[in-house]
Amino acid sequence: MANYVRDRYSKIITLRISKELDEVLTEICKEYGYSSKSEFVREAVEDYIKYLSSLITDDEGLEVVDFTQAHKVIMI
């Protein structure tokens, strides 16, 4: 089992999904070369937040965050 070094920009969360969704997620990760399910979920959440942010006008004061560096996890 790998040890994870947490940086000050990361937060570990727990996500519960159905067995059927887990099977689909496993196949997607294999098919598209994701190194882990976590990597896929992080990218999917970031993309969805960016999509939702694009629907909100600037007058509503939402700051769009660049997530490209915020989710790095170091494995040792």
C-alpha positions as CSV (number, residue, x, y, z in Angstrom):
1,M,0.0,0.0,0.0
2,A,1.3,3.4,-0.9
3,N,1.9,6.2,1.5
4,Y,0.5,9.6,0.5
5,V,2.2,12.8,1.4
6,R,-0.5,15.5,1.9
7,D,0.3,19.0,0.9
8,R,-1.3,22.1,2.3
9,Y,-3.6,22.5,-0.8
10,S,-5.2,19.0,-0.7
11,K,-8.1,17.6,1.3
12,I,-9.0,13.9,1.4
13,I,-12.7,13.2,1.2
14,T,-14.7,9.9,1.2
15,L,-17.0,9.1,-1.6
16,R,-19.5,6.3,-1.6
17,I,-20.8,5.0,-5.0
18,S,-22.8,1.9,-6.1
19,K,-21.0,-1.3,-7.1
20,E,-22.4,-0.8,-10.6
21,L,-20.9,2.7,-10.9
22,D,-17.6,1.4,-9.5
23,E,-17.5,-1.2,-12.2
24,V,-18.1,1.4,-14.9
25,L,-15.5,3.7,-13.3
26,T,-12.9,0.9,-13.3
27,E,-13.5,0.2,-17.0
28,I,-13.3,3.9,-17.9
29,C,-10.0,4.3,-16.0
30,K,-8.5,1.3,-17.8
31,E,-9.8,2.4,-21.2
32,Y,-8.7,6.0,-21.0
33,G,-5.4,5.5,-19.1
34,Y,-6.2,7.1,-15.7
35,S,-3.7,6.0,-13.1
36,S,-6.5,5.8,-10.5
37,K,-10.2,6.3,-9.9
38,S,-9.3,9.3,-7.7
39,E,-7.5,11.0,-10.7
40,F,-10.6,10.5,-12.8
41,V,-13.0,11.8,-10.1
42,R,-10.8,14.9,-9.4
43,E,-10.8,15.7,-13.1
44,A,-14.5,15.1,-13.5
45,V,-15.3,17.4,-10.5
46,E,-13.0,20.1,-11.8
47,D,-14.5,20.0,-15.2
48,Y,-18.0,20.1,-13.8
49,I,-17.2,23.1,-11.6
50,K,-15.7,24.9,-14.6
51,Y,-18.8,24.1,-16.6
52,L,-21.1,25.5,-13.8
53,S,-18.8,28.5,-13.5
54,S,-19.2,29.3,-17.2
55,L,-23.0,29.5,-16.7
56,I,-22.7,32.2,-14.0
57,T,-22.2,35.8,-15.1
58,D,-19.4,37.9,-13.6
59,D,-22.0,40.1,-11.8
60,E,-22.7,37.2,-9.4
61,G,-19.2,37.4,-8.1
62,L,-18.1,33.8,-8.5
63,E,-14.3,33.5,-8.8
64,V,-13.2,30.8,-11.2
65,V,-10.3,28.9,-9.7
66,D,-7.6,27.3,-11.8
67,F,-7.4,23.7,-10.4
68,T,-4.5,22.5,-12.6
69,Q,-1.9,22.7,-9.7
70,A,-4.3,22.2,-6.8
71,H,-4.8,18.4,-6.9
72,K,-1.3,17.0,-7.0
73,V,-0.8,14.0,-4.8
74,I,2.7,12.6,-4.3
75,M,3.1,8.9,-3.9
76,I,6.2,7.3,-2.2
